[in-house]
């Protein structure tokens, strides 16, 4: 039985049966039938529920004349992502803001929730969580490319001259797949290394010094979220922007 | 030129330690993966530090020459630093994947 957080234990106690049945319909046999929900999955569910509750509160308290502090924060984030994608992508960039903002909120809360004792950051617990975000963003920007240029989007892979196409297409395909890999590894390694370094210093000096590394981890969480969203914006620009 | 010749002399002197391989075999084989990964991580972090220093220096100088371009310079700096950092982190991931 793997080591479980209290949330994971709660969810497994309540839902182990139905989740096992669900996994069996997909011909997946869980490694520990009494604990099919892993720590990362349980924490992701918690992050999702938390974000939905926060968004519901903000929506119910929206007001034009008398905005509260939460509305200020959410409007600030929205404006920041809007202005940044405007600067990078150009026209019609506000249609990408919902996806980028949702991605940003999700990754930020996932990163920060690891600081609370009793919880574990899903992005640092298993490489599959950042991989999920990266694969989703990969499909998103390719889908946007196809939506904006139709089938002509494939010409992006051919390079500057059609005679170079047989050389450029494999190189472009590999570089696009390498983007998924680099987004995943960057986020996972930053979060995992932050935990590791805190543990190493905790084993050396149990009092006081690990707090510095937790503070550094807060800064790194924000920075890595910003970098993830920024890189997805840049990839969107490569897929969508055309010279008008 | 002198420093180079001194360095080669020091390296040649270190070859005198080769007979250490002849001592009786250890009961368990040395874990070369752990030793190499320590050196690999050190090299990766050192080169990453050099590259980030160059990037920060260029950004600071650009900002000093043209403070009005702060948003663009800040964006380029943060993006560059994160991308360089991620290269050192790839080495760390290999270490965690391969070292038992």
Contacts between the chains, C-beta under 8 A, distances in Angstrom:
chain1	res1	chain2	res2	distance
A	87	B	71	7.8
A	87	B	75	8.0
A	182	B	86	6.3
A	185	B	86	6.9
A	185	B	89	6.7
A	185	B	90	6.0
A	185	B	93	5.8
A	186	B	82	7.2
A	186	B	85	7.9
A	186	B	86	4.1
A	186	B	89	6.5
A	188	B	93	7.6
A	189	B	86	7.3
A	189	B	89	3.8
A	189	B	90	7.4
A	189	B	92	5.8
A	189	B	93	5.1
A	190	B	85	7.8
A	190	B	86	8.0
A	190	B	89	6.5
A	192	B	96	7.5
A	193	B	89	6.6
A	193	B	92	5.9
A	223	B	78	7.3
A	223	B	82	6.8
A	224	B	82	7.5
A	226	B	78	7.2
A	227	B	78	7.3
A	227	B	79	7.1
A	227	B	82	4.2
A	230	B	75	7.8
A	230	B	78	7.9
A	230	B	79	6.3
A	231	B	79	7.9
